[in-house]
Amino acid sequence: MSSTTQSSEEGQTVRGVISRSKGDPVELVDIVVPDPGPKDAVVGVAACGVCHTDLTYRDGGIGDGYPFLLGHEAAGVVESVGAAVTAVEPGDFVILNWRAVCGRCRACKRGRPWYCFDTHNASHPMTLSDGTALTPALGVGAFADKTLVHEAQCTKVDPTTDPAVAGLLGCGVMAGLGAAINTGAISRDDTVAVIGCGGVGNAAIAGATLVGAKRIIAVDTDDSKLLWARHFGATHTVNARDHDPVEAITTLNDGFGADVVIDAIGRPETFKQAFYARDLAGTVVLVGVPTPEMGLDIPLVDFFSRGGSLKSSWYGDCLPERDFPTLISLYQQGRLPLEKFVSERIGLGDIEQAFQKMHFGQVLRSVVVLK
């Protein structure tokens, strides 16, 4: 396995972390990054967060396209581009994204590109050294020294930004921030409840704080996570092992439900809590990702009689070219504490251990640092 890049007529050989089969430990191997196609870019990865989605890929929860090249929450520097690329050029510092809008689908044509149904990916697969095609996680595959993506998957931001911080907007942190700001449309007079205070939930709390919500109630079963929630702006905390979340949220909000309740876990029981913990005509935002076998049983009359909105939030309904530079600017101004999400900085060989820490709730984000 190489520790340095090797170039050939077929591309570059670099290190990458793959999941070869369901549930097995990840492997650090040589991978081949092909030269960019006309609209592609090769990006030297500077840092990549370890997201729960990567663990879900490893464990077979997102298809069976093994081997997977894991990693998708990344920032780095463009090294080379295809002949038709216009969005970026070598030397640009970029955050990678998995919603590279097409501009042509029905969502884009209706002026809702954050719902794009035909996002772009690289034109050629990265491979193992024996030619086996790799499936990149969320079309990115950034647990590697370099990766190949479509130019629209690259968003330029301030190059002075710490890559370990910037890359977090590539997935989980953006999902939580966007669930609060974009999907939930929280405003300064709102009471907000967030169920689940891991990385995504605490990002939702940070988003609610950023826009000035008057009351932010954090719900979890882990006191350490509730302490994290305080650091991101929660005004009240509820341990769901000790108190019924619906009753607690109502009591803390003068007998009424919350204006916006965000379910950052994505289980039937937490969605029910979110549904009944909202005020009349309030909003529920589902940003936690359920598994395919999960179902929901709520009387239909309750949907009718409570009114309001039930929304799912895809990637925080973000538009990377709009949201990433703005959020990085707010971070640079000290108004958005993105650095607090970085629990530890690790190497490419430490990802399996990072999955274990994630499983036991010991970290918000482990971040692989390559440069």
N, C-alpha and C positions, 0 to 999 in steps of 0.2 A: 504494500500500500504506500503510495507516494505521500510525502508531506509537502512537496512543492509541485507547482503546475508543470506538466509536460505537454508540449504542443506537437501536433502532427497534422497531416493533410486532412484527417478526419475530425479534427477538433482538439480539445484540450483535456488531458486527464488530470482530475483533481480528486480530493477526498469528499466523500458524501456519506450521510447516514441513511440507511435503508431499513425498511421492514420487509423481510423476505417471505414470511408466512404468518398466519393469524396467531397472535398471542406470543410469538417468540421474541426474545430480546432483540433489540435493534443491533445493526452491525455497521461498523465504520469501514468502508471499502473504497476502492478506486471506482470513479465514474467518469464517463466521457461526456463533455459538454460540446456539442457540435457548433460549428461556426454559425453566426446568426443568419436567418433567412431575411428576405427583403424588409419585413416589418418587425424584426426581432432585435433584442439587445442582450448581450452578455454582461452580467452584473457581478462584480466582485463583492461577495457578501461580507459586510463588516460585523454585523450582529444579527441574531435571530432568536426571538423568544420561543420558549417551549410552551406551546398551547395545548389545552386539553383535546383539541381536535386532532393533533398529531397522535396522541394516545388512542383516540377512537379509531384512527386509520390503522394503527398497529394491531388493535384488537378486533378488527373486522367489522366495525360499525359503520363504515362508509365504503361499501362496495368490496369487491374481491380482486381488484386490479393489481395484485402483487406482481413484482416487488414495487413498493412505494418508496419514493424519495421524499422523506419527511421534511418538515419545516416550511413555514409560510409567513411568519410574522417578522419581516426582515427589512433592513436598510443596508445600503451599500453604494458603490460607485460604478457607474456605467463604464465598461472597458472597451466595448466595440459594438457597432450597430450595423444593421443591414442597409442596403443601398437606398431603400425608400423610406427610411425612418426620418421623421421631422420633429417628433416631440422631445427627444433628448439627444445628447451627444456625449462622446467620451469625456469623462471627467465630472459629469453631473452627479451630485449626491441625491439619491432617490430613496423613497419608501416604496416597497413592492406591495401590490394589492391584488386581490383575487376577483375584483369586480371591474374589469377593464371594459368600459361600455362601448357598444358597437356603433351607436348613432343611427342605426337603421331599423331596429326591431320596433314592434308596436308600442312598447313602453317609451323608448327613446323618442319616437316620432310624436308621442303625446306630451312631451316635455317632462317626463318622469324617468330620467336616465338612471336614477338610483335603483330602479326596478328592472334594469336591463335583463332581457331574457336570452341574450346571445353574446355573452362576454368573450373577449379575445384571450387566446393563449398562444404560446410559441408554436411555430410551424413545424418543428421537428422535435422528436423526443430525445431526452438525454438517455444514456444507456449505461449498462455495466460494461466492463472491459471486454466481455465476450459477445457484446452486441445485443444483449437482452434489453428491451425497452423498459424504461422506468415510468411509473405513473407519479407525477409530482403532486404533492399534497396541495389541494386547492389550486392546482395549476401553477404553483410557484416552485416548490422543491428547493428550500433554502438552507437546509442543514448541510451545507456544502461550501467549499471555498469559492465557487462560482456557480451561477445558475443561468439558464436561458429562459427569457420571458418575452412576451409581446411588448412593444414599446408602450402601449396603453396601460400596461401593468406597472409602469414606472411613473411616480409622481415626484417632481423636483421640489425640494424644501431647502431651508437654510443649511448650508454645508457645515456651519459651526456646531450644529446640534449633535449631541452624544448619540451615536448610532444605536446603542443599547436602549435608549429612551425612544428615539424616533421610530424604530421598527415595531414597537408595541401598537402603533396605530394601524399596522397591517392586518390586525384581526381583533383580538379580545377586547383591548381597551377601546378601540373605535366602536365595537359592537355595543359596549355599555354606555359610552358617552352619547352615541347616536340614538340609542333606545330612549334616553332621557330627553335629549335636545331635539332630535329630528322626529322620531316616531311619537314619543309622548308629548312633545311640544310643551314641556313644563314652563311655567311662567313664574314671576317673582312672588305671587300671592298664593302659590299652590302648596298644599300638603302632599308629600310624596312618601310612599313606602316602597322599600326594595327588599325583596325576599331572596336571600342567597347573597352572601358577601365575600365571594371569591373575587377573582380578577375582574370579571364582567360586572358583577354587582357593585363592587366598589367604584368601578369606572362610571356606572350609572349614578352613584352617589356624588362623585366628583362633578358630573355633568349637571345634576340638580343644584349643586352648590354654586357652580359657575354662573347659572342663569338666575340665581337668587331665590330659590324656593324657600318659603318661610319656615317650613318644618319638614325634616327628613328623618324618617323612621326606618332603621335598619333591622332586619330580621334574619336570624341564623340560629343554628344549634351549637355553635362553637364560639366561646367567649373571646378567643384570640382574634377571630374574624370580625367580631363586633368591635373589638378595639381598633382594628384596622379601619373599620367603617367610620369611627370617630375621627380618625386622622384625615379622612377624605371629606368630612363635613357633616356626618350624621348628627342630628341634634338629639335623637333618642335611639335607644337600642332595645330589642326584645329577643330574649333567648326562647326559641320556640319549644325547647324541652321543658321549660318551666311555666310558660304562659301560652294560652291560645292566641295565635297571631291576630286573628280577626277581632277578638275582644280587646286585645291590647292596643291595636291600631285605633280602634274606635274610641277607647278610653282616652288615649293620648291626643285625640283630635276633637275633644269637646263633644263626644257622643256621635260624631259623624265619621263616615268612611273617608279615605284619602281621595284626593282629586285624581291622582295617578298612582297606580300600583304596578311595579315592574317585577315580573317573575324571571329571575336570573338563574333559575334551576331547571325548569322545564319538566316537571313531573305532574301527574294528575292532581295529587294532593296539594302541591304548591300553587297550581293554577286555580284550584277551587278557593284556596285561601285568598289569592289575589282578587278573584271575582267577587267574593263576598266582603272583602275588606275595602272596596272602593265605595265612594259616595254615590248617591243616585246621579245618573248621567255622567259618572266618572269614567276613567279610561284604564283599561288593563293592557299592559304591553308584555308580550311573551318574547323574551330574548334567549332564555335558556333553551337548549335544543333537546327535544324529546326523542326517544328511540322509537323505531317503527311500530313496535307492538303495543305502545301505550294508548289507552283510550280514555274518554272523558264521559262522565255521567252527571249531568246537571239538568234539572227540570227545564223544559223549554220556556215555561211561563216565567221563570226567573230571568232568562235572557230578555224577554219582552218587558217585564215590569220594572227592571232596574235601568233600562235605557243605556245611554252612553256608548262607548266604543270598546271593542275587543280587537287588538292589533297584534300581529306578529312583526318582529323587527329583524330584517335581513341585513346583517352587517351594519346595524345601526342606521339603515336607510341612508348610508353615506354616499357622497359623490367625491371620490378621492381628490380630484383636481381642485375641488372647492374647499373641502373640509381639512385635508392634511396640512396645507400651508397655514391656514387660519389657526388650527390647534397648536401647531409648532410655534407660531408667533405668540400665542397666549402662554405657552410654556416658557418661552424665552423672556416674557415679561414678568414671570413669576406668578401668574394668575391661574395656572393649571399645573398641579404638582405631579406631572407624569413620572418624574424620577422616583417617586415613592412606590411605584409598582415594581421596580427592579429589586427583587429580594436577594439575588446572588448572580454573579457572573461566572460562567463555566466554560469548559472546552467542548469540542465535538465528541470527545470520548465519554462525556459525563451525562449523556441524555437519558440513559436508562435509569440512573440514580435520580435524575430530576423528575422523571415520571413517578417514582416512588414518593418523593417529597410532595408532589402535587396530589397524589392519591390520599396522603395523610393530612393534607391541608397545612403543610409547613411553610409554603411559599405562596406569594401572589404570582410572581413570575421569576423563573430561572431564565437567564438570557445567555445564549451561546455567543461568545465574543471571538471573532476570528481575526480582526485587524485593529 
